[in-house]
Amino acid sequence: MAQDEAGQREHRTTTVEQGRFCLARCDCGWRGPARRARSLARTDAEAHAAGG
């Protein structure tokens, strides 16, 4: 896994569509809630990658 200077894993997120829903996933195993709006799933992914 990629690491930054502090030794923490870099989070690589993506969005996945499942039927009418879209959700964010990360290579660390995190999974966001299912959303109807892709933009909200992307916001979830950005917040997770930023440490939130």
N, CA, C and O atoms as a Tripos MOL2 file, in Angstrom:
@<TRIPOS>MOLECULE
protein
  208   207    52     0     0
PROTEIN
NO_CHARGES

@<TRIPOS>ATOM
      1 N           0.8240   -1.1940    0.0000 N.3       1 MET1
      2 CA          0.0000    0.0000    0.0000 C.3       1 MET1
      3 C           0.8670    1.2560    0.0000 C.2       1 MET1
      4 O           1.9710    1.2650    0.5440 O.2       1 MET1
      5 N           0.3610    2.2870   -0.6040 N.am      2 ALA2
      6 CA          1.0840    3.5600   -0.6270 C.3       2 ALA2
      7 C           1.0220    4.2040    0.7530 C.2       2 ALA2
      8 O           0.0110    4.1150    1.4500 O.2       2 ALA2
      9 N           2.1190    4.8520    1.1350 N.am      3 GLN3
     10 CA          2.1650    5.5020    2.4360 C.3       3 GLN3
     11 C           2.6760    6.9230    2.2750 C.2       3 GLN3
     12 O           3.5200    7.1980    1.4220 O.2       3 GLN3
     13 N           2.1540    7.8300    3.1080 N.am      4 ASP4
     14 CA          2.6640    9.1950    3.0800 C.3       4 ASP4
     15 C           3.8050    9.3260    4.0810 C.2       4 ASP4
     16 O           4.2260    8.3300    4.6690 O.2       4 ASP4
     17 N           4.3090   10.5380    4.2830 N.am      5 GLU5
     18 CA          5.4620   10.7390    5.1640 C.3       5 GLU5
     19 C           5.1890   10.3560    6.6020 C.2       5 GLU5
     20 O           6.1160    9.9740    7.3160 O.2       5 GLU5
     21 N           3.9450   10.4450    7.0530 N.am      6 ALA6
     22 CA          3.6040   10.1040    8.4330 C.3       6 ALA6
     23 C           3.4530    8.5970    8.6200 C.2       6 ALA6
     24 O           3.2760    8.1320    9.7460 O.2       6 ALA6
     25 N           3.5220    7.8230    7.5260 N.am      7 GLY7
     26 CA          3.4140    6.3760    7.6360 C.3       7 GLY7
     27 C           1.9880    5.8690    7.6110 C.2       7 GLY7
     28 O           1.7490    4.7020    7.9220 O.2       7 GLY7
     29 N           1.0370    6.7080    7.2510 N.am      8 GLN8
     30 CA         -0.3530    6.2850    7.1850 C.3       8 GLN8
     31 C          -0.6830    5.8400    5.7750 C.2       8 GLN8
     32 O          -0.1060    6.3330    4.8050 O.2       8 GLN8
     33 N          -1.6250    4.8940    5.6640 N.am      9 ARG9
     34 CA         -2.0340    4.4100    4.3490 C.3       9 ARG9
     35 C          -2.7660    5.5010    3.5710 C.2       9 ARG9
     36 O          -3.5330    6.2820    4.1340 O.2       9 ARG9
     37 N          -2.5130    5.5320    2.2860 N.am     10 GLU10
     38 CA         -3.2370    6.4300    1.3920 C.3      10 GLU10
     39 C          -4.5800    5.7770    1.0670 C.2      10 GLU10
     40 O          -4.6350    4.5860    0.7590 O.2      10 GLU10
     41 N          -5.6450    6.5460    1.1350 N.am     11 HIS11
     42 CA         -6.9710    6.0070    0.8430 C.3      11 HIS11
     43 C          -7.3030    6.2330   -0.6240 C.2      11 HIS11
     44 O          -7.3070    7.3670   -1.1040 O.2      11 HIS11
     45 N          -7.5790    5.1560   -1.3200 N.am     12 ARG12
     46 CA         -7.9890    5.2260   -2.7260 C.3      12 ARG12
     47 C          -9.4540    4.8540   -2.7830 C.2      12 ARG12
     48 O          -9.8280    3.7090   -2.5310 O.2      12 ARG12
     49 N         -10.2770    5.8260   -3.1150 N.am     13 THR13
     50 CA        -11.7130    5.6180   -3.1170 C.3      13 THR13
     51 C         -12.2580    5.5560   -4.5330 C.2      13 THR13
     52 O         -11.6520    6.0670   -5.4750 O.2      13 THR13
     53 N         -13.4060    4.9250   -4.6610 N.am     14 THR14
     54 CA        -14.1150    4.8270   -5.9200 C.3      14 THR14
     55 C         -15.6010    4.7810   -5.6240 C.2      14 THR14
     56 O         -16.0020    4.5300   -4.4880 O.2      14 THR14
     57 N         -16.4150    5.0180   -6.6290 N.am     15 THR15
     58 CA        -17.8570    4.8710   -6.4560 C.3      15 THR15
     59 C         -18.3180    3.6670   -7.2710 C.2      15 THR15
     60 O         -17.7970    3.3910   -8.3510 O.2      15 THR15
     61 N         -19.3040    2.9620   -6.7300 N.am     16 VAL16
     62 CA        -19.8300    1.7530   -7.3450 C.3      16 VAL16
     63 C         -21.3420    1.8900   -7.4410 C.2      16 VAL16
     64 O         -21.9910    2.2970   -6.4770 O.2      16 VAL16
     65 N         -21.9040    1.5550   -8.5900 N.am     17 GLU17
     66 CA        -23.3560    1.6020   -8.7500 C.3      17 GLU17
     67 C         -23.9440    0.2240   -8.5110 C.2      17 GLU17
     68 O         -23.4470   -0.7830   -9.0150 O.2      17 GLU17
     69 N         -25.0190    0.2040   -7.7260 N.am     18 GLN18
     70 CA        -25.7550   -1.0260   -7.4470 C.3      18 GLN18
     71 C         -27.2260   -0.7160   -7.6530 C.2      18 GLN18
     72 O         -27.8820   -0.1520   -6.7770 O.2      18 GLN18
     73 N         -27.7300   -1.0840   -8.8040 N.am     19 GLY19
     74 CA        -29.1200   -0.7590   -9.1250 C.3      19 GLY19
     75 C         -29.3100    0.7430   -9.2080 C.2      19 GLY19
     76 O         -28.5980    1.4210   -9.9490 O.2      19 GLY19
     77 N         -30.2640    1.2680   -8.4530 N.am     20 ARG20
     78 CA        -30.5400    2.7040   -8.4430 C.3      20 ARG20
     79 C         -29.6500    3.4740   -7.4760 C.2      20 ARG20
     80 O         -29.7610    4.6950   -7.3600 O.2      20 ARG20
     81 N         -28.7820    2.7720   -6.7940 N.am     21 PHE21
     82 CA        -27.9640    3.4080   -5.7630 C.3      21 PHE21
     83 C         -26.4940    3.4460   -6.1550 C.2      21 PHE21
     84 O         -26.0310    2.6600   -6.9820 O.2      21 PHE21
     85 N         -25.7790    4.3710   -5.5460 N.am     22 CYS22
     86 CA        -24.3460    4.5240   -5.7390 C.3      22 CYS22
     87 C         -23.7180    4.5900   -4.3540 C.2      22 CYS22
     88 O         -24.2700    5.2220   -3.4530 O.2      22 CYS22
     89 N         -22.5830    3.9500   -4.1770 N.am     23 LEU23
     90 CA        -21.9200    4.0220   -2.8900 C.3      23 LEU23
     91 C         -20.4260    4.1630   -3.1000 C.2      23 LEU23
     92 O         -19.8890    3.7940   -4.1450 O.2      23 LEU23
     93 N         -19.7710    4.7000   -2.0980 N.am     24 ALA24
     94 CA        -18.3330    4.9030   -2.1460 C.3      24 ALA24
     95 C         -17.6450    3.7380   -1.4500 C.2      24 ALA24
     96 O         -18.1380    3.2300   -0.4430 O.2      24 ALA24
     97 N         -16.5090    3.3190   -1.9860 N.am     25 ARG25
     98 CA        -15.7010    2.2680   -1.3800 C.3      25 ARG25
     99 C         -14.2510    2.7050   -1.3640 C.2      25 ARG25
    100 O         -13.8130    3.5110   -2.1840 O.2      25 ARG25
    101 N         -13.5170    2.1540   -0.4090 N.am     26 CYS26
    102 CA        -12.1010    2.4640   -0.2720 C.3      26 CYS26
    103 C         -11.3200    1.1600   -0.2210 C.2      26 CYS26
    104 O         -11.8400    0.1330    0.2150 O.2      26 CYS26
    105 N         -10.0590    1.2050   -0.6730 N.am     27 ASP27
    106 CA         -9.2370    0.0000   -0.6390 C.3      27 ASP27
    107 C          -8.8700   -0.4370    0.7740 C.2      27 ASP27
    108 O          -8.3380   -1.5310    0.9580 O.2      27 ASP27
    109 N          -9.1490    0.4090    1.7870 N.am     28 CYS28
    110 CA         -8.8890    0.0330    3.1800 C.3      28 CYS28
    111 C         -10.0160   -0.8280    3.7570 C.2      28 CYS28
    112 O          -9.9000   -1.3510    4.8660 O.2      28 CYS28
    113 N         -11.1160   -0.9710    2.9910 N.am     29 GLY29
    114 CA        -12.2410   -1.7720    3.4520 C.3      29 GLY29
    115 C         -13.4570   -0.9550    3.8360 C.2      29 GLY29
    116 O         -14.5350   -1.5140    4.0390 O.2      29 GLY29
    117 N         -13.3060    0.3680    3.9420 N.am     30 TRP30
    118 CA        -14.4180    1.2470    4.2830 C.3      30 TRP30
    119 C         -15.4380    1.2460    3.1610 C.2      30 TRP30
    120 O         -15.0860    1.1380    1.9860 O.2      30 TRP30
    121 N         -16.7160    1.3680    3.5340 N.am     31 ARG31
    122 CA        -17.8010    1.4620    2.5640 C.3      31 ARG31
    123 C         -18.7920    2.4910    3.0600 C.2      31 ARG31
    124 O         -19.2260    2.4340    4.2110 O.2      31 ARG31
    125 N         -19.1540    3.4260    2.2090 N.am     32 GLY32
    126 CA        -20.1060    4.4660    2.5690 C.3      32 GLY32
    127 C         -21.5390    3.9890    2.3950 C.2      32 GLY32
    128 O         -21.7820    2.9050    1.8660 O.2      32 GLY32
    129 N         -22.4850    4.8070    2.8440 N.am     33 PRO33
    130 CA        -23.8960    4.4480    2.7000 C.3      33 PRO33
    131 C         -24.3440    4.5260    1.2450 C.2      33 PRO33
    132 O         -23.7770    5.2770    0.4520 O.2      33 PRO33
    133 N         -25.3600    3.7500    0.9020 N.am     34 ALA34
    134 CA        -25.9250    3.7920   -0.4470 C.3      34 ALA34
    135 C         -26.6480    5.1210   -0.6360 C.2      34 ALA34
    136 O         -27.4230    5.5530    0.2170 O.2      34 ALA34
    137 N         -26.3820    5.7480   -1.7550 N.am     35 ARG35
    138 CA        -26.9800    7.0520   -2.0660 C.3      35 ARG35
    139 C         -27.6570    6.9870   -3.4240 C.2      35 ARG35
    140 O         -27.2310    6.2360   -4.3010 O.2      35 ARG35
    141 N         -28.7020    7.7670   -3.5950 N.am     36 ARG36
    142 CA        -29.3260    7.8650   -4.9160 C.3      36 ARG36
    143 C         -28.5760    8.8480   -5.8010 C.2      36 ARG36
    144 O         -28.6390    8.7430   -7.0250 O.2      36 ARG36
    145 N         -27.8750    9.7910   -5.2130 N.am     37 ALA37
    146 CA        -27.1370   10.7960   -5.9750 C.3      37 ALA37
    147 C         -25.6480   10.4530   -5.9860 C.2      37 ALA37
    148 O         -25.0380   10.2880   -4.9290 O.2      37 ALA37
    149 N         -25.0670   10.3480   -7.1770 N.am     38 ARG38
    150 CA        -23.6360   10.0610   -7.2870 C.3      38 ARG38
    151 C         -22.8010   11.1290   -6.5890 C.2      38 ARG38
    152 O         -21.7650   10.8320   -5.9950 O.2      38 ARG38
    153 N         -23.2640   12.3720   -6.6660 N.am     39 SER39
    154 CA        -22.5050   13.4680   -6.0540 C.3      39 SER39
    155 C         -22.3710   13.2740   -4.5480 C.2      39 SER39
    156 O         -21.3280   13.6010   -3.9830 O.2      39 SER39
    157 N         -23.3950   12.7510   -3.8890 N.am     40 LEU40
    158 CA        -23.3130   12.5060   -2.4440 C.3      40 LEU40
    159 C         -22.3480   11.3580   -2.1430 C.2      40 LEU40
    160 O         -21.6170   11.4050   -1.1530 O.2      40 LEU40
    161 N         -22.3430   10.3360   -2.9850 N.am     41 ALA41
    162 CA        -21.3980    9.2340   -2.7960 C.3      41 ALA41
    163 C         -19.9690    9.7440   -2.9620 C.2      41 ALA41
    164 O         -19.0800    9.3430   -2.2100 O.2      41 ALA41
    165 N         -19.7390   10.6240   -3.9380 N.am     42 ARG42
    166 CA        -18.4060   11.1900   -4.1200 C.3      42 ARG42
    167 C         -18.0070   12.0440   -2.9240 C.2      42 ARG42
    168 O         -16.8470   12.0330   -2.5120 O.2      42 ARG42
    169 N         -18.9690   12.7900   -2.3590 N.am     43 THR43
    170 CA        -18.6950   13.6050   -1.1710 C.3      43 THR43
    171 C         -18.3250   12.7040    0.0060 C.2      43 THR43
    172 O         -17.4120   13.0280    0.7650 O.2      43 THR43
    173 N         -19.0160   11.5870    0.1650 N.am     44 ASP44
    174 CA        -18.6780   10.6140    1.2150 C.3      44 ASP44
    175 C         -17.2460   10.1280    1.0470 C.2      44 ASP44
    176 O         -16.4980   10.0400    2.0210 O.2      44 ASP44
    177 N         -16.8590    9.8080   -0.1960 N.am     45 ALA45
    178 CA        -15.5090    9.3110   -0.4730 C.3      45 ALA45
    179 C         -14.4600   10.3690   -0.1610 C.2      45 ALA45
    180 O         -13.4210   10.0630    0.4230 O.2      45 ALA45
    181 N         -14.7300   11.6120   -0.5460 N.am     46 GLU46
    182 CA        -13.7780   12.6950   -0.2830 C.3      46 GLU46
    183 C         -13.6110   12.9250    1.2230 C.2      46 GLU46
    184 O         -12.5010   13.1620    1.7010 O.2      46 GLU46
    185 N         -14.7110   12.8550    1.9570 N.am     47 ALA47
    186 CA        -14.6430   13.0500    3.4090 C.3      47 ALA47
    187 C         -13.8330   11.9150    4.0560 C.2      47 ALA47
    188 O         -13.0390   12.1580    4.9640 O.2      47 ALA47
    189 N         -14.0330   10.7010    3.5970 N.am     48 HIS48
    190 CA        -13.2840    9.5720    4.1470 C.3      48 HIS48
    191 C         -11.7920    9.7120    3.8480 C.2      48 HIS48
    192 O         -10.9570    9.5040    4.7280 O.2      48 HIS48
    193 N         -11.4650   10.0610    2.6220 N.am     49 ALA49
    194 CA        -10.0630   10.1960    2.2310 C.3      49 ALA49
    195 C          -9.3700   11.3320    2.9970 C.2      49 ALA49
    196 O          -8.1620   11.2890    3.2300 O.2      49 ALA49
    197 N         -10.1520   12.3440    3.3820 N.am     50 ALA50
    198 CA         -9.5970   13.4740    4.1350 C.3      50 ALA50
    199 C          -9.4660   13.1570    5.6230 C.2      50 ALA50
    200 O          -8.9470   13.9670    6.3910 O.2      50 ALA50
    201 N          -9.9320   11.9890    6.0220 N.am     51 GLY51
    202 CA         -9.7960   11.5920    7.4190 C.3      51 GLY51
    203 C         -11.0580   11.7740    8.2250 C.2      51 GLY51
    204 O         -11.0390   11.6340    9.4480 O.2      51 GLY51
    205 N         -12.1450   12.0830    7.5660 N.am     52 GLY52
    206 CA        -13.4070   12.3190    8.2830 C.3      52 GLY52
    207 C         -14.2740   11.1830    8.2470 C.2      52 GLY52
    208 O         -15.3710   11.2260    8.8040 O.2      52 GLY52
@<TRIPOS>BOND
     1     1     2 1
     2     2     3 1
     3     3     4 2
     4     3     5 am
     5     5     6 1
     6     6     7 1
     7     7     8 2
     8     7     9 am
     9     9    10 1
    10    10    11 1
    11    11    12 2
    12    11    13 am
    13    13    14 1
    14    14    15 1
    15    15    16 2
    16    15    17 am
    17    17    18 1
    18    18    19 1
    19    19    20 2
    20    19    21 am
    21    21    22 1
    22    22    23 1
    23    23    24 2
    24    23    25 am
    25    25    26 1
    26    26    27 1
    27    27    28 2
    28    27    29 am
    29    29    30 1
    30    30    31 1
    31    31    32 2
    32    31    33 am
    33    33    34 1
    34    34    35 1
    35    35    36 2
    36    35    37 am
    37    37    38 1
    38    38    39 1
    39    39    40 2
    40    39    41 am
    41    41    42 1
    42    42    43 1
    43    43    44 2
    44    43    45 am
    45    45    46 1
    46    46    47 1
    47    47    48 2
    48    47    49 am
    49    49    50 1
    50    50    51 1
    51    51    52 2
    52    51    53 am
    53    53    54 1
    54    54    55 1
    55    55    56 2
    56    55    57 am
    57    57    58 1
    58    58    59 1
    59    59    60 2
    60    59    61 am
    61    61    62 1
    62    62    63 1
    63    63    64 2
    64    63    65 am
    65    65    66 1
    66    66    67 1
    67    67    68 2
    68    67    69 am
    69    69    70 1
    70    70    71 1
    71    71    72 2
    72    71    73 am
    73    73    74 1
    74    74    75 1
    75    75    76 2
    76    75    77 am
    77    77    78 1
    78    78    79 1
    79    79    80 2
    80    79    81 am
    81    81    82 1
    82    82    83 1
    83    83    84 2
    84    83    85 am
    85    85    86 1
    86    86    87 1
    87    87    88 2
    88    87    89 am
    89    89    90 1
    90    90    91 1
    91    91    92 2
    92    91    93 am
    93    93    94 1
    94    94    95 1
    95    95    96 2
    96    95    97 am
    97    97    98 1
    98    98    99 1
    99    99   100 2
   100    99   101 am
   101   101   102 1
   102   102   103 1
   103   103   104 2
   104   103   105 am
   105   105   106 1
   106   106   107 1
   107   107   108 2
   108   107   109 am
   109   109   110 1
   110   110   111 1
   111   111   112 2
   112   111   113 am
   113   113   114 1
   114   114   115 1
   115   115   116 2
   116   115   117 am
   117   117   118 1
   118   118   119 1
   119   119   120 2
   120   119   121 am
   121   121   122 1
   122   122   123 1
   123   123   124 2
   124   123   125 am
   125   125   126 1
   126   126   127 1
   127   127   128 2
   128   127   129 am
   129   129   130 1
   130   130   131 1
   131   131   132 2
   132   131   133 am
   133   133   134 1
   134   134   135 1
   135   135   136 2
   136   135   137 am
   137   137   138 1
   138   138   139 1
   139   139   140 2
   140   139   141 am
   141   141   142 1
   142   142   143 1
   143   143   144 2
   144   143   145 am
   145   145   146 1
   146   146   147 1
   147   147   148 2
   148   147   149 am
   149   149   150 1
   150   150   151 1
   151   151   152 2
   152   151   153 am
   153   153   154 1
   154   154   155 1
   155   155   156 2
   156   155   157 am
   157   157   158 1
   158   158   159 1
   159   159   160 2
   160   159   161 am
   161   161   162 1
   162   162   163 1
   163   163   164 2
   164   163   165 am
   165   165   166 1
   166   166   167 1
   167   167   168 2
   168   167   169 am
   169   169   170 1
   170   170   171 1
   171   171   172 2
   172   171   173 am
   173   173   174 1
   174   174   175 1
   175   175   176 2
   176   175   177 am
   177   177   178 1
   178   178   179 1
   179   179   180 2
   180   179   181 am
   181   181   182 1
   182   182   183 1
   183   183   184 2
   184   183   185 am
   185   185   186 1
   186   186   187 1
   187   187   188 2
   188   187   189 am
   189   189   190 1
   190   190   191 1
   191   191   192 2
   192   191   193 am
   193   193   194 1
   194   194   195 1
   195   195   196 2
   196   195   197 am
   197   197   198 1
   198   198   199 1
   199   199   200 2
   200   199   201 am
   201   201   202 1
   202   202   203 1
   203   203   204 2
   204   203   205 am
   205   205   206 1
   206   206   207 1
   207   207   208 2
@<TRIPOS>SUBSTRUCTURE
     1 MET1         2 RESIDUE 1 A MET
     2 ALA2         6 RESIDUE 1 A ALA
     3 GLN3        10 RESIDUE 1 A GLN
     4 ASP4        14 RESIDUE 1 A ASP
     5 GLU5        18 RESIDUE 1 A GLU
     6 ALA6        22 RESIDUE 1 A ALA
     7 GLY7        26 RESIDUE 1 A GLY
     8 GLN8        30 RESIDUE 1 A GLN
     9 ARG9        34 RESIDUE 1 A ARG
    10 GLU10       38 RESIDUE 1 A GLU
    11 HIS11       42 RESIDUE 1 A HIS
    12 ARG12       46 RESIDUE 1 A ARG
    13 THR13       50 RESIDUE 1 A THR
    14 THR14       54 RESIDUE 1 A THR
    15 THR15       58 RESIDUE 1 A THR
    16 VAL16       62 RESIDUE 1 A VAL
    17 GLU17       66 RESIDUE 1 A GLU
    18 GLN18       70 RESIDUE 1 A GLN
    19 GLY19       74 RESIDUE 1 A GLY
    20 ARG20       78 RESIDUE 1 A ARG
    21 PHE21       82 RESIDUE 1 A PHE
    22 CYS22       86 RESIDUE 1 A CYS
    23 LEU23       90 RESIDUE 1 A LEU
    24 ALA24       94 RESIDUE 1 A ALA
    25 ARG25       98 RESIDUE 1 A ARG
    26 CYS26      102 RESIDUE 1 A CYS
    27 ASP27      106 RESIDUE 1 A ASP
    28 CYS28      110 RESIDUE 1 A CYS
    29 GLY29      114 RESIDUE 1 A GLY
    30 TRP30      118 RESIDUE 1 A TRP
    31 ARG31      122 RESIDUE 1 A ARG
    32 GLY32      126 RESIDUE 1 A GLY
    33 PRO33      130 RESIDUE 1 A PRO
    34 ALA34      134 RESIDUE 1 A ALA
    35 ARG35      138 RESIDUE 1 A ARG
    36 ARG36      142 RESIDUE 1 A ARG
    37 ALA37      146 RESIDUE 1 A ALA
    38 ARG38      150 RESIDUE 1 A ARG
    39 SER39      154 RESIDUE 1 A SER
    40 LEU40      158 RESIDUE 1 A LEU
    41 ALA41      162 RESIDUE 1 A ALA
    42 ARG42      166 RESIDUE 1 A ARG
    43 THR43      170 RESIDUE 1 A THR
    44 ASP44      174 RESIDUE 1 A ASP
    45 ALA45      178 RESIDUE 1 A ALA
    46 GLU46      182 RESIDUE 1 A GLU
    47 ALA47      186 RESIDUE 1 A ALA
    48 HIS48      190 RESIDUE 1 A HIS
    49 ALA49      194 RESIDUE 1 A ALA
    50 ALA50      198 RESIDUE 1 A ALA
    51 GLY51      202 RESIDUE 1 A GLY
    52 GLY52      206 RESIDUE 1 A GLY
